[in-house]
Amino acid sequence: MGEPLPTPRTLRTIELHLEEMAYQGAAIGREDGRVVFAEYGIPGEDVLVAIERDRKDHALGRVVEVRTPSPERVDPPCPYFGVCGGCQWQHIRYEHQLVLKQHVVRQQLRRIGKFEDPPVSPTIPSPSPYGYRNHARFSVDGKGNLGYISRPGHGYRFIRIERCLIMHPKINEVLERLQGKAHVKHQLMVRYGVNTGELLVHPNVHEIDPELPSGQPYYHEAL
């Protein structure tokens, strides 16, 4: 996983009861009437939150201790969860994620659209909660490692990723083949056509792996 990341900045810690989910994916609690957005929380939980950013009308932080856990809380399957900035809800049972998404849409229609009781259908579940994403954009560090940028509280540091659970297996195969070899590249884009079986990598990596279809000339030829 590369070099250890620094401890996230903490201004102070507070106890909160989480009431609902915000559209950004953080749970909401209130401190003396002021809204606090708490990442990695679930509505209904009593938690200890480390405040990372204080604003006049709200604060942002992360849950560092769950004192009364929700029955919907699960162990995140990804070893990078909580440090990587890619996922926010792996700590929530998938079926409950669907309920929360429906609630967030209804909440926004009331708040922004001024609908009193908007009819929002249940969220349609994915047949594959993991391994479904067919497009990836990896960051590349100075050593040719592929990965993602950490969440804001960790200082936007680079994190080497060996495998991404939400990516299609074909994309993880490319990640494994090029890991540690993607020198002089700043970003690497990989797209897999689920219906066609085609794979596109950009920019050109022929000098690293000649067998991978990559680069702008290949795009033009394929089109």
C-alpha positions as CSV (number, residue, x, y, z in Angstrom):
1,M,0.0,0.0,0.0
2,G,3.0,2.3,-0.2
3,E,4.3,4.7,2.4
4,P,2.1,5.1,5.5
5,L,-0.3,8.1,5.4
6,P,-0.2,10.8,8.0
7,T,-2.8,10.9,10.7
8,P,-5.7,13.1,9.5
9,R,-5.9,16.5,10.9
10,T,-8.3,16.8,13.9
11,L,-9.3,20.1,15.3
12,R,-11.4,18.6,18.1
13,T,-13.7,15.7,18.8
14,I,-17.4,15.7,19.7
15,E,-20.2,13.3,20.6
16,L,-23.1,13.2,18.2
17,H,-26.3,11.4,17.5
18,L,-26.7,11.0,13.7
19,E,-30.1,11.9,12.3
20,E,-30.1,11.5,8.6
21,M,-28.0,11.1,5.5
22,A,-26.8,14.1,3.4
23,Y,-26.6,14.1,-0.4
24,Q,-22.8,14.1,-0.3
25,G,-22.8,10.7,1.5
26,A,-22.0,11.9,5.0
27,A,-24.4,11.5,7.9
28,I,-25.8,14.5,9.7
29,G,-25.8,15.4,13.4
30,R,-26.2,18.6,15.2
31,E,-24.0,20.4,17.8
32,D,-26.0,23.1,19.6
33,G,-28.2,23.4,16.5
34,R,-25.3,23.6,14.0
35,V,-25.1,21.0,11.3
36,V,-22.2,18.5,11.4
37,F,-21.4,16.3,8.4
38,A,-19.9,13.1,9.6
39,E,-18.3,10.7,7.1
40,Y,-18.6,7.0,7.7
41,G,-21.6,7.3,10.0
42,I,-25.1,5.9,9.6
43,P,-28.4,7.6,10.7
44,G,-29.4,6.4,14.2
45,E,-25.9,5.9,15.5
46,D,-24.3,7.6,18.5
47,V,-20.7,8.3,17.6
48,L,-17.6,10.2,18.4
49,V,-16.6,12.5,15.5
50,A,-13.2,14.1,14.8
51,I,-13.8,17.6,13.4
52,E,-11.5,18.3,10.4
53,R,-13.0,21.6,9.2
54,D,-15.0,24.2,11.1
55,R,-17.2,26.7,9.4
56,K,-19.5,29.4,10.7
57,D,-22.7,27.5,9.9
58,H,-21.5,23.9,9.8
59,A,-18.6,21.5,10.5
60,L,-17.1,18.5,8.6
61,G,-15.5,15.5,10.2
62,R,-15.3,11.7,10.3
63,V,-16.5,9.1,12.7
64,V,-13.7,7.7,14.8
65,E,-15.7,5.7,17.3
66,V,-19.1,4.1,17.1
67,R,-20.7,3.9,20.5
68,T,-24.2,2.8,19.4
69,P,-23.8,1.0,16.1
70,S,-26.6,0.7,13.5
71,P,-27.8,-2.8,12.7
72,E,-27.0,-1.8,9.1
73,R,-23.3,-1.4,9.8
74,V,-21.0,-4.0,8.2
75,D,-17.2,-4.4,7.9
76,P,-16.0,-2.7,4.7
77,P,-14.5,-5.4,2.4
78,C,-11.9,-3.0,0.9
79,P,-8.6,-2.5,2.8
80,Y,-8.3,1.0,1.5
81,F,-11.7,2.2,2.6
82,G,-11.6,5.2,4.8
83,V,-8.3,6.4,3.4
84,C,-8.9,6.2,-0.4
85,G,-11.3,8.9,-1.5
86,G,-13.2,6.7,-4.0
87,C,-15.9,5.1,-1.9
88,Q,-18.1,6.4,1.0
89,W,-20.6,3.7,1.9
90,Q,-18.9,0.4,2.1
91,H,-19.6,0.4,5.9
92,I,-23.4,0.2,5.1
93,R,-25.2,-3.0,4.2
94,Y,-26.0,-2.7,0.5
95,E,-29.8,-3.1,0.8
96,H,-29.8,-0.2,3.3
97,Q,-27.7,1.9,0.9
98,L,-30.6,1.7,-1.6
99,V,-33.1,2.9,1.1
100,L,-30.8,5.8,2.0
101,K,-30.5,6.8,-1.7
102,Q,-34.3,6.9,-2.0
103,H,-34.4,9.0,1.1
104,V,-31.8,11.5,-0.1
105,V,-33.6,12.0,-3.4
106,R,-36.9,12.6,-1.6
107,Q,-35.2,15.0,0.8
108,Q,-33.6,17.0,-2.0
109,L,-36.9,17.3,-3.9
110,R,-38.5,18.7,-0.8
111,R,-35.7,21.1,0.0
112,I,-34.8,22.3,-3.4
113,G,-37.9,21.5,-5.5
114,K,-40.4,22.5,-2.7
115,F,-42.4,19.3,-3.3
116,E,-44.4,18.5,-0.2
117,D,-44.6,14.8,-0.6
118,P,-42.6,13.8,-3.8
119,P,-43.3,10.3,-5.1
120,V,-39.9,8.6,-5.3
121,S,-39.7,4.9,-6.3
122,P,-37.5,2.5,-4.6
123,T,-33.9,2.5,-5.8
124,I,-33.2,-0.2,-8.4
125,P,-30.5,-2.5,-7.1
126,S,-27.4,-3.4,-9.1
127,P,-27.0,-7.1,-9.9
128,S,-23.3,-6.7,-8.9
129,P,-22.6,-4.3,-6.0
130,Y,-18.9,-4.9,-6.7
131,G,-16.8,-5.4,-9.9
132,Y,-19.3,-3.4,-12.0
133,R,-17.4,-0.2,-13.0
134,N,-16.0,-0.4,-16.5
135,H,-14.0,2.9,-16.5
136,A,-11.0,3.8,-14.3
137,R,-8.8,6.8,-14.1
138,F,-5.7,6.0,-12.1
139,S,-3.2,8.5,-10.7
140,V,0.5,7.7,-11.2
141,D,3.3,8.6,-8.9
142,G,7.0,9.3,-9.7
143,K,7.9,5.6,-9.3
144,G,5.3,4.4,-11.9
145,N,2.9,3.1,-9.3
146,L,-0.9,3.2,-10.0
147,G,-3.4,4.3,-7.5
148,Y,-5.8,6.9,-6.2
149,I,-5.6,10.1,-4.2
150,S,-6.5,9.9,-0.6
151,R,-9.5,11.6,1.0
152,P,-9.0,15.3,2.0
153,G,-8.4,14.6,5.7
154,H,-5.3,12.6,4.7
155,G,-3.7,15.5,2.8
156,Y,-4.6,14.4,-0.7
157,R,-1.7,11.9,-0.7
158,F,-1.1,9.2,-3.4
159,I,-2.2,5.7,-2.4
160,R,-0.9,2.7,-4.4
161,I,-3.8,0.3,-5.1
162,E,-3.2,-3.4,-5.8
163,R,-6.9,-4.1,-6.6
164,C,-10.1,-2.0,-6.7
165,L,-13.2,-3.9,-5.6
166,I,-15.6,-1.8,-7.6
167,M,-13.7,-2.1,-10.9
168,H,-14.5,-4.8,-13.4
169,P,-12.0,-7.7,-13.2
170,K,-10.6,-6.9,-16.6
171,I,-9.6,-3.5,-15.4
172,N,-7.9,-5.0,-12.3
173,E,-6.0,-7.3,-14.7
174,V,-4.6,-4.2,-16.4
175,L,-3.8,-2.6,-13.0
176,E,-1.8,-5.7,-12.1
177,R,0.1,-5.8,-15.4
178,L,1.1,-2.1,-15.3
179,Q,1.5,-1.7,-11.6
180,G,5.0,-0.2,-10.8
181,K,5.8,0.2,-14.5
182,A,3.7,3.3,-15.6
183,H,6.7,5.7,-15.7
184,V,6.4,9.2,-17.1
185,K,2.6,9.0,-17.1
186,H,0.6,11.3,-14.8
187,Q,-2.7,9.5,-15.2
188,L,-3.8,6.3,-16.8
189,M,-7.3,5.7,-18.2
190,V,-8.7,2.2,-18.7
191,R,-12.1,1.4,-20.2
192,Y,-13.6,-2.1,-20.7
193,G,-16.5,-2.8,-23.1
194,V,-18.7,-5.2,-21.2
195,N,-20.8,-6.0,-24.2
196,T,-18.0,-6.1,-26.8
197,G,-15.1,-7.5,-24.7
198,E,-12.8,-4.6,-26.0
199,L,-10.2,-3.0,-23.8
200,L,-8.9,0.5,-24.3
201,V,-5.9,2.0,-22.4
202,H,-4.8,5.7,-22.6
203,P,-2.2,7.1,-23.0
204,N,0.0,4.8,-25.1
205,V,1.8,2.1,-23.0
206,H,3.3,0.1,-25.9
207,E,6.8,0.5,-24.5
208,I,5.6,-1.0,-21.2
209,D,3.2,-3.7,-22.5
210,P,3.0,-4.0,-26.3
211,E,0.1,-6.4,-26.1
212,L,-2.3,-3.9,-24.5
213,P,-4.4,-1.9,-27.0
214,S,-3.5,1.7,-26.0
215,G,-3.0,5.2,-27.2
216,Q,-4.7,7.7,-29.5
217,P,-3.9,5.9,-32.8
218,Y,-5.6,2.8,-31.5
219,Y,-8.7,4.8,-30.7
220,H,-8.9,6.2,-34.2
221,E,-8.4,2.8,-35.8
222,A,-11.1,1.3,-33.5
223,L,-13.5,4.1,-34.4
